[in-house]
Amino acid sequence: MNAEAASSSIHIGLPSTAESRAAGRAARERVKRGELAGWKRAADTDAVALISAQNAIRLPDLLPIRHSRMAESPWAFYRGAAAVMAADLATRPHTDLTVQMGGDAHILNFGLWATPERQLAFDLRDFDETLPGPFEWDVARLVASIVVLARDQGMKGGVAEQAVAKCLASYRDRMAGYAGAGQLEIWYDMITAEHLVELATNEDQAEITARIERRAQRRTSAGAARKLTEQIDGHMRIVEDPPLRVRLAPEAEALADEVFGAYRVSLPVYRRQLLDRFALVDAVRQVVGVGSVGMRVALVLLEGRDGTDPLFLQIKQAGESVYEPYLGPSSQGNHGERVAVGKRLIQSATDIFVGFTSIAGHDFYVRQFRDMKVIPRAELMPAYLTEFAGACGKALARAHARTGDPVAIAAYIGRGRAFDEALTAFAFSYADQNARDHQRLSEAIASGELDSLGG
C-alpha cells in the first residue's frame, strides 16, 4: 500500500476541515441564525403540568419543599424548570450540530472545582440533564438565565444586555479558536481560578483570591466533618437537621449499603483500592438544590483508620433527562451512568470518586460532597455579572468543542452578529415567559393545585 492510500484509509470516517465547515454552513439552511430568536409555546404546554409530571419518581413528602423553593422568585423557578424550557426549545427546528449538552447550563451552574491534582478549575457543575443534543440549546439556556438573574437582583436591562453580549462574544471567539486547534489541545485546555480572578479589577483581585482560597479550604470532607458531624462512641456521626438531613430508617440504611456496594463496582480497579481504605459509618437522607428536591439523595460518611480522615460522598438519584422525550433515549441504560459519562466528557478534570449504581428500580450517581467546590452566589453577581458571563461563555465553548465539532459550530455561528442578535432576543423573550410561568406556579400553590410548605 502506498503512502497516499495508507493515509486515506487511516482517516476514513473523519471529516476534513472543509467538510466540517460545509456542515456548519448547511446547518444554516436547517435553522437560519435569525430563527434562533423565536420559539412558539405548544398549545398543550403547561408549566405546572410539566413540573408535576417530574414528581412521579420523587419522594412525596418532599414535594412541598420543591414547590415552595421554586415559588420564591422567577430565578428560583428557572433553576427548577429545565423540563419546561426543554419542551419550549423542542418546538423549533435545531441545527443538528451535536455536542454533549450540560443540559442545565444556567449561569450559577458554573463554578470552581478541585482537579485530582487539587488545582481549582472553572467549569460546568451540574449534569443531571446531560445528553447529546444541539449546541444552541445549552447556549440558549445560559443566556436566558443571565437575564432572569439580572432581573432577580434588580439590575437594569442594559446590564443584562451587556452581560449577554459578553457571554455570546466569548463563546463565539473561543469556539473560533478551537476550530483551529488540535484535538489534544482542546482536551487539555482548562480555565483555572487564576484566569477567573484576572477578570476582576486589579484592586479586587487579591481580595477575591483570598476569598476563593478560604471557601475552597472550608468546602472539603474535613470541613464538612467539622460542620456536620458529632462524635459518638469514638466515631463521627452526621448531625440531623430535619427535614434537610434525616437519619435513614434501618431498612433504608440497609438499602444504602447495597447501593454503595454496587457503586464500588462502577469504579476502576485502582479507585476501588482507594475507596477500600475507608469504612462506611453513617448515612442520612439529604434535601438539595431546587430542581432536585424530592429526588432520593443520601449523604454518606466514611472514615479512614482510627475514626479520623473523613470522606463524604453524595449518592443522588438520576432520572430521565428532560431532553430525552425530544431527542431520544440516552445510550446509557442507567441514568446514573448517563450523568457520570456526561460529567467526564464535559469537565476538564473530574472528581476521582464519580461513579453510578442502580437499586430497587432507581438509578443513582455518586460523587464527592463539596470537594473544594466554590459556587458563586446570586447576591454577589451585580458587581461581576458581565465578566462572569464571559467566563461562562468560554467554559461552555470548551465543553462543546471537546464533545462536538468546533469547526462546524464556528462555521454556523460565523463572524458577524446574526447569531448573537438572535440569542439576545431569545434571552429577553424567554425571561418574560419564565416570569409568566413562575406566576402560574404561584397561582397553582395558592389555589391548592400544588402542595407547598405551610399550604
Secondary structure, DSSP 4 states (H G I P E B T S, - for coil): --HHHHHHHHTTTPPPHHHHHHHHHHHHHHS-GGGGG-----TT--HHHHHHHGGGGS-GGGHHHHHHHHHT-HHHHHHH-HHHHHHHHTTS-----EEEE-S---GGGEEEEE-TTS-EEEEE---TT-EEEEHHHHHHHHHHHHHHHHHHTT--HHHHHHHHHHHHHHHHHHHHHHHTS-HHHHHH--EEHHHHHTTS-HHHHHHHHHHHHHHHHHSSHHHHHHHHEEEETTEEEEPPBTTTEEEPPHHHHHHHHHHHHHHHHHS-HHHHHHHTTSEEEEEEEE--SSTTTTS-EEEEEEE-GGG-SEEEEEEEEE---TTHHHH---SSSSHHHHHHHHHHHHSSS--TT-EEEEETTEEEEEEESSTT-B---GGGHHHHHHHHHHHHHHHHHHHHHHHS-HHHHHHHH-SSSHHHHHHHHHHHHHHHHHHHHHHHHHHHHHHTSS--TT-
